[in-house]
Amino acid sequence: MVNLHDIRYVRLGTPDLDSAIKFATRIVGLQLVAREGSMAYFRSDKVDVRGDTRDHTLVYFEGDPREHYTGFDLRNPDDFNHIATEIERAGHPVHVGTEAECAQRRARRFIRFQDPTGNNIEVVERPFHSGPRTFLSRDAGITHFSHIGLRTRNPTADETFWSQVLSARTSDWIGDAPLMRINTVHHTLALFPSTFAGVQHVNHQVEDIDDIMRSYYFLKEKGVRIVFGPGRHPSSGAVFLYFEGPDGMVYEYSTGVRHISAAEETTHQPRQFPFSPESFCMWGSRPDIPEFRSGASASRHPPGPTNLGHEEPSFD
Ligand SMILES: [Fe+2]
């Protein structure tokens, strides 16, 4: 069993790095910490929230917008020496990061493999902590990068892989979609049925409901497409707002997510929610997100230069 500790980063390809940087800073409100050639690094952690401040939590790189990578660290860094064997034994070929790739991840070592759907997963050993205080680029109230939605072509196979190999536990299901935790947070990843692999949404936690509502009006004024919310998830209890970013990626702000404590680990019983709008929002907001709408995932296509389908706001 690979005991994951927390999510560290997502790396997203984009054909237009300059626009992605503008969006990540001016709209989402992240701190641009480095631009190195074809890569841009962003931070999000307020130092007093997680106990450490991750070197970076998002990277945009020039490349295919369908190419995504998600990094996790280990509860016990010493495990790094044997996890590749375990993952390969489970039938998933492992790539050991080169020196240059490790430098890009700001970690001593890392490995990469794919879940059954084909999502690129990385596990890093002793990733870098950042000394300087985070200085976010707008007052969005972000406290930290918290979770991702991942696409799944086979929820049963992926849930089995994530739980049996990567130590994730299912907190709740919405239809076939498991919301899975790797620490006390209700979910650090959620697997949503789709027709292709990749990250489905990127979540940042904000301080409180006022930040959700302030961003709701801010995003509307900036012409950003709001795709769900404001609302409250009945599963995790979090108040949320989803909006569309570059290359069709969905971003989320949320606050108030439920924790399942160590004491509750043995008694927590996952709940089955039906796949309906009410299971995503208890206030009545309707998602304009294909993977959150019943039966809509089949019509969704991966992002690409020919099917972005609408003009993107410039955020200048
Ligand atoms: Fe989410």
Residues whose N, C-alpha, C, O or C-beta is under 5 A from the ligand:
A	BS01	LIG	N203 E252
